[in-house]
Amino acid sequence: MEQTIRSIPRPLVKANQWVIVCSAVFTLISGFVWILAIPLAAGIIGLVFGSNPIMSFAKLFLKKHPSEYIPEDRDQQQFNQTIAVICLGLGLISFLLEWTTVGYIFTIMVGMAAFIAICGFCIGCFIHFQLNQYKYRRSIK
């Protein structure tokens, strides 16, 4: 029996990351904090319903069949999206509560993490790997 690997084409993941980066940069430059609601809402919808609107929109622009792109593991991306949603949410809520410093910290953190992932090193993937290693080491004791 063949096992189906659930994956997301890399260009769709990159599109989502770019929206996070651009939203964070625009928020930091303009001070218009509600722009963080765009990737936050898309991330929440993606986690709850399994379909991220940003990725669905970006899929319209794929030139090849989705299976022809480098795949990204869906479960790993869900983990990363959870981290992004938490940081975006805490950033937005902090700004709305006028905790400006905390808002800047979370917005810069999520923006930098997404940009670093675009550049090739996924911080969320590293955290996920280390968490699994920790769980494994605890299970063999």
MODELLER restraints for C-alpha pairs under 7 A, 6 or more apart:
rsr = mdl.restraints
at = mdl.atoms
rsr.add(forms.Gaussian(group=physical.xy_distance, feature=features.Distance(at['CA:6:A'], at['CA:73:A']), mean=6.43, stdev=0.5))
rsr.add(forms.Gaussian(group=physical.xy_distance, feature=features.Distance(at['CA:6:A'], at['CA:74:A']), mean=5.69, stdev=0.5))
rsr.add(forms.Gaussian(group=physical.xy_distance, feature=features.Distance(at['CA:7:A'], at['CA:71:A']), mean=5.44, stdev=0.5))
rsr.add(forms.Gaussian(group=physical.xy_distance, feature=features.Distance(at['CA:7:A'], at['CA:72:A']), mean=5.27, stdev=0.5))
rsr.add(forms.Gaussian(group=physical.xy_distance, feature=features.Distance(at['CA:7:A'], at['CA:73:A']), mean=4.67, stdev=0.5))
rsr.add(forms.Gaussian(group=physical.xy_distance, feature=features.Distance(at['CA:7:A'], at['CA:74:A']), mean=4.79, stdev=0.5))
rsr.add(forms.Gaussian(group=physical.xy_distance, feature=features.Distance(at['CA:8:A'], at['CA:71:A']), mean=5.46, stdev=0.5))
rsr.add(forms.Gaussian(group=physical.xy_distance, feature=features.Distance(at['CA:8:A'], at['CA:72:A']), mean=5.06, stdev=0.5))
rsr.add(forms.Gaussian(group=physical.xy_distance, feature=features.Distance(at['CA:8:A'], at['CA:73:A']), mean=6.43, stdev=0.5))
rsr.add(forms.Gaussian(group=physical.xy_distance, feature=features.Distance(at['CA:8:A'], at['CA:74:A']), mean=5.89, stdev=0.5))
rsr.add(forms.Gaussian(group=physical.xy_distance, feature=features.Distance(at['CA:9:A'], at['CA:66:A']), mean=5.79, stdev=0.5))
rsr.add(forms.Gaussian(group=physical.xy_distance, feature=features.Distance(at['CA:9:A'], at['CA:67:A']), mean=6.98, stdev=0.5))
rsr.add(forms.Gaussian(group=physical.xy_distance, feature=features.Distance(at['CA:9:A'], at['CA:69:A']), mean=5.38, stdev=0.5))
rsr.add(forms.Gaussian(group=physical.xy_distance, feature=features.Distance(at['CA:9:A'], at['CA:70:A']), mean=5.85, stdev=0.5))
rsr.add(forms.Gaussian(group=physical.xy_distance, feature=features.Distance(at['CA:9:A'], at['CA:71:A']), mean=4.74, stdev=0.5))
rsr.add(forms.Gaussian(group=physical.xy_distance, feature=features.Distance(at['CA:9:A'], at['CA:72:A']), mean=6.05, stdev=0.5))
rsr.add(forms.Gaussian(group=physical.xy_distance, feature=features.Distance(at['CA:10:A'], at['CA:69:A']), mean=6.46, stdev=0.5))
rsr.add(forms.Gaussian(group=physical.xy_distance, feature=features.Distance(at['CA:10:A'], at['CA:70:A']), mean=5.58, stdev=0.5))
rsr.add(forms.Gaussian(group=physical.xy_distance, feature=features.Distance(at['CA:10:A'], at['CA:71:A']), mean=5.68, stdev=0.5))
rsr.add(forms.Gaussian(group=physical.xy_distance, feature=features.Distance(at['CA:10:A'], at['CA:72:A']), mean=5.79, stdev=0.5))
rsr.add(forms.Gaussian(group=physical.xy_distance, feature=features.Distance(at['CA:12:A'], at['CA:55:A']), mean=5.08, stdev=0.5))
rsr.add(forms.Gaussian(group=physical.xy_distance, feature=features.Distance(at['CA:12:A'], at['CA:58:A']), mean=6.04, stdev=0.5))
rsr.add(forms.Gaussian(group=physical.xy_distance, feature=features.Distance(at['CA:12:A'], at['CA:59:A']), mean=6.52, stdev=0.5))
rsr.add(forms.Gaussian(group=physical.xy_distance, feature=features.Distance(at['CA:14:A'], at['CA:118:A']), mean=6.31, stdev=0.5))
rsr.add(forms.Gaussian(group=physical.xy_distance, feature=features.Distance(at['CA:15:A'], at['CA:55:A']), mean=6.78, stdev=0.5))
rsr.add(forms.Gaussian(group=physical.xy_distance, feature=features.Distance(at['CA:15:A'], at['CA:58:A']), mean=6.65, stdev=0.5))
rsr.add(forms.Gaussian(group=physical.xy_distance, feature=features.Distance(at['CA:16:A'], at['CA:54:A']), mean=6.04, stdev=0.5))
rsr.add(forms.Gaussian(group=physical.xy_distance, feature=features.Distance(at['CA:16:A'], at['CA:55:A']), mean=6.27, stdev=0.5))
rsr.add(forms.Gaussian(group=physical.xy_distance, feature=features.Distance(at['CA:17:A'], at['CA:114:A']), mean=5.22, stdev=0.5))
rsr.add(forms.Gaussian(group=physical.xy_distance, feature=features.Distance(at['CA:17:A'], at['CA:118:A']), mean=6.87, stdev=0.5))
rsr.add(forms.Gaussian(group=physical.xy_distance, feature=features.Distance(at['CA:19:A'], at['CA:39:A']), mean=6.59, stdev=0.5))
rsr.add(forms.Gaussian(group=physical.xy_distance, feature=features.Distance(at['CA:20:A'], at['CA:39:A']), mean=5.83, stdev=0.5))
rsr.add(forms.Gaussian(group=physical.xy_distance, feature=features.Distance(at['CA:20:A'], at['CA:111:A']), mean=6.15, stdev=0.5))
rsr.add(forms.Gaussian(group=physical.xy_distance, feature=features.Distance(at['CA:20:A'], at['CA:114:A']), mean=6.68, stdev=0.5))
rsr.add(forms.Gaussian(group=physical.xy_distance, feature=features.Distance(at['CA:21:A'], at['CA:111:A']), mean=4.63, stdev=0.5))
rsr.add(forms.Gaussian(group=physical.xy_distance, feature=features.Distance(at['CA:21:A'], at['CA:114:A']), mean=6.11, stdev=0.5))
rsr.add(forms.Gaussian(group=physical.xy_distance, feature=features.Distance(at['CA:21:A'], at['CA:115:A']), mean=6.18, stdev=0.5))
rsr.add(forms.Gaussian(group=physical.xy_distance, feature=features.Distance(at['CA:23:A'], at['CA:35:A']), mean=5.89, stdev=0.5))
rsr.add(forms.Gaussian(group=physical.xy_distance, feature=features.Distance(at['CA:23:A'], at['CA:36:A']), mean=5.78, stdev=0.5))
rsr.add(forms.Gaussian(group=physical.xy_distance, feature=features.Distance(at['CA:24:A'], at['CA:36:A']), mean=6.71, stdev=0.5))
rsr.add(forms.Gaussian(group=physical.xy_distance, feature=features.Distance(at['CA:24:A'], at['CA:107:A']), mean=5.74, stdev=0.5))
rsr.add(forms.Gaussian(group=physical.xy_distance, feature=features.Distance(at['CA:24:A'], at['CA:108:A']), mean=6.80, stdev=0.5))
rsr.add(forms.Gaussian(group=physical.xy_distance, feature=features.Distance(at['CA:24:A'], at['CA:111:A']), mean=5.41, stdev=0.5))
rsr.add(forms.Gaussian(group=physical.xy_distance, feature=features.Distance(at['CA:27:A'], at['CA:33:A']), mean=5.28, stdev=0.5))
rsr.add(forms.Gaussian(group=physical.xy_distance, feature=features.Distance(at['CA:27:A'], at['CA:35:A']), mean=6.39, stdev=0.5))
rsr.add(forms.Gaussian(group=physical.xy_distance, feature=features.Distance(at['CA:33:A'], at['CA:92:A']), mean=6.40, stdev=0.5))
rsr.add(forms.Gaussian(group=physical.xy_distance, feature=features.Distance(at['CA:33:A'], at['CA:95:A']), mean=6.85, stdev=0.5))
rsr.add(forms.Gaussian(group=physical.xy_distance, feature=features.Distance(at['CA:36:A'], at['CA:88:A']), mean=6.46, stdev=0.5))
rsr.add(forms.Gaussian(group=physical.xy_distance, feature=features.Distance(at['CA:36:A'], at['CA:92:A']), mean=6.37, stdev=0.5))
rsr.add(forms.Gaussian(group=physical.xy_distance, feature=features.Distance(at['CA:40:A'], at['CA:85:A']), mean=5.55, stdev=0.5))
rsr.add(forms.Gaussian(group=physical.xy_distance, feature=features.Distance(at['CA:40:A'], at['CA:88:A']), mean=5.87, stdev=0.5))
rsr.add(forms.Gaussian(group=physical.xy_distance, feature=features.Distance(at['CA:40:A'], at['CA:89:A']), mean=6.52, stdev=0.5))
rsr.add(forms.Gaussian(group=physical.xy_distance, feature=features.Distance(at['CA:42:A'], at['CA:52:A']), mean=5.54, stdev=0.5))
rsr.add(forms.Gaussian(group=physical.xy_distance, feature=features.Distance(at['CA:42:A'], at['CA:53:A']), mean=5.65, stdev=0.5))
rsr.add(forms.Gaussian(group=physical.xy_distance, feature=features.Distance(at['CA:42:A'], at['CA:54:A']), mean=6.43, stdev=0.5))
rsr.add(forms.Gaussian(group=physical.xy_distance, feature=features.Distance(at['CA:43:A'], at['CA:52:A']), mean=6.29, stdev=0.5))
rsr.add(forms.Gaussian(group=physical.xy_distance, feature=features.Distance(at['CA:43:A'], at['CA:81:A']), mean=6.24, stdev=0.5))
rsr.add(forms.Gaussian(group=physical.xy_distance, feature=features.Distance(at['CA:43:A'], at['CA:85:A']), mean=5.93, stdev=0.5))
rsr.add(forms.Gaussian(group=physical.xy_distance, feature=features.Distance(at['CA:44:A'], at['CA:85:A']), mean=6.68, stdev=0.5))
rsr.add(forms.Gaussian(group=physical.xy_distance, feature=features.Distance(at['CA:45:A'], at['CA:51:A']), mean=6.76, stdev=0.5))
rsr.add(forms.Gaussian(group=physical.xy_distance, feature=features.Distance(at['CA:45:A'], at['CA:52:A']), mean=6.03, stdev=0.5))
rsr.add(forms.Gaussian(group=physical.xy_distance, feature=features.Distance(at['CA:46:A'], at['CA:52:A']), mean=3.92, stdev=0.5))
rsr.add(forms.Gaussian(group=physical.xy_distance, feature=features.Distance(at['CA:47:A'], at['CA:78:A']), mean=6.64, stdev=0.5))
rsr.add(forms.Gaussian(group=physical.xy_distance, feature=features.Distance(at['CA:76:A'], at['CA:125:A']), mean=6.70, stdev=0.5))
rsr.add(forms.Gaussian(group=physical.xy_distance, feature=features.Distance(at['CA:80:A'], at['CA:124:A']), mean=5.12, stdev=0.5))
rsr.add(forms.Gaussian(group=physical.xy_distance, feature=features.Distance(at['CA:84:A'], at['CA:110:A']), mean=6.08, stdev=0.5))
rsr.add(forms.Gaussian(group=physical.xy_distance, feature=features.Distance(at['CA:87:A'], at['CA:106:A']), mean=5.36, stdev=0.5))
rsr.add(forms.Gaussian(group=physical.xy_distance, feature=features.Distance(at['CA:87:A'], at['CA:107:A']), mean=6.91, stdev=0.5))
rsr.add(forms.Gaussian(group=physical.xy_distance, feature=features.Distance(at['CA:87:A'], at['CA:110:A']), mean=6.00, stdev=0.5))
rsr.add(forms.Gaussian(group=physical.xy_distance, feature=features.Distance(at['CA:88:A'], at['CA:106:A']), mean=6.79, stdev=0.5))
rsr.add(forms.Gaussian(group=physical.xy_distance, feature=features.Distance(at['CA:88:A'], at['CA:107:A']), mean=6.38, stdev=0.5))
rsr.add(forms.Gaussian(group=physical.xy_distance, feature=features.Distance(at['CA:88:A'], at['CA:110:A']), mean=6.83, stdev=0.5))
rsr.add(forms.Gaussian(group=physical.xy_distance, feature=features.Distance(at['CA:90:A'], at['CA:106:A']), mean=6.56, stdev=0.5))
rsr.add(forms.Gaussian(group=physical.xy_distance, feature=features.Distance(at['CA:91:A'], at['CA:102:A']), mean=6.85, stdev=0.5))
rsr.add(forms.Gaussian(group=physical.xy_distance, feature=features.Distance(at['CA:91:A'], at['CA:103:A']), mean=4.19, stdev=0.5))
rsr.add(forms.Gaussian(group=physical.xy_distance, feature=features.Distance(at['CA:91:A'], at['CA:104:A']), mean=6.83, stdev=0.5))
rsr.add(forms.Gaussian(group=physical.xy_distance, feature=features.Distance(at['CA:91:A'], at['CA:106:A']), mean=4.86, stdev=0.5))
rsr.add(forms.Gaussian(group=physical.xy_distance, feature=features.Distance(at['CA:91:A'], at['CA:107:A']), mean=5.33, stdev=0.5))
rsr.add(forms.Gaussian(group=physical.xy_distance, feature=features.Distance(at['CA:92:A'], at['CA:103:A']), mean=6.49, stdev=0.5))
rsr.add(forms.Gaussian(group=physical.xy_distance, feature=features.Distance(at['CA:94:A'], at['CA:100:A']), mean=6.44, stdev=0.5))
rsr.add(forms.Gaussian(group=physical.xy_distance, feature=features.Distance(at['CA:94:A'], at['CA:102:A']), mean=5.98, stdev=0.5))
rsr.add(forms.Gaussian(group=physical.xy_distance, feature=features.Distance(at['CA:94:A'], at['CA:103:A']), mean=4.74, stdev=0.5))
rsr.add(forms.Gaussian(group=physical.xy_distance, feature=features.Distance(at['CA:95:A'], at['CA:103:A']), mean=5.02, stdev=0.5))
rsr.add(forms.Gaussian(group=physical.xy_distance, feature=features.Distance(at['CA:113:A'], at['CA:123:A']), mean=6.40, stdev=0.5))
rsr.add(forms.Gaussian(group=physical.xy_distance, feature=features.Distance(at['CA:116:A'], at['CA:122:A']), mean=6.74, stdev=0.5))
rsr.add(forms.Gaussian(group=physical.xy_distance, feature=features.Distance(at['CA:117:A'], at['CA:123:A']), mean=6.85, stdev=0.5))
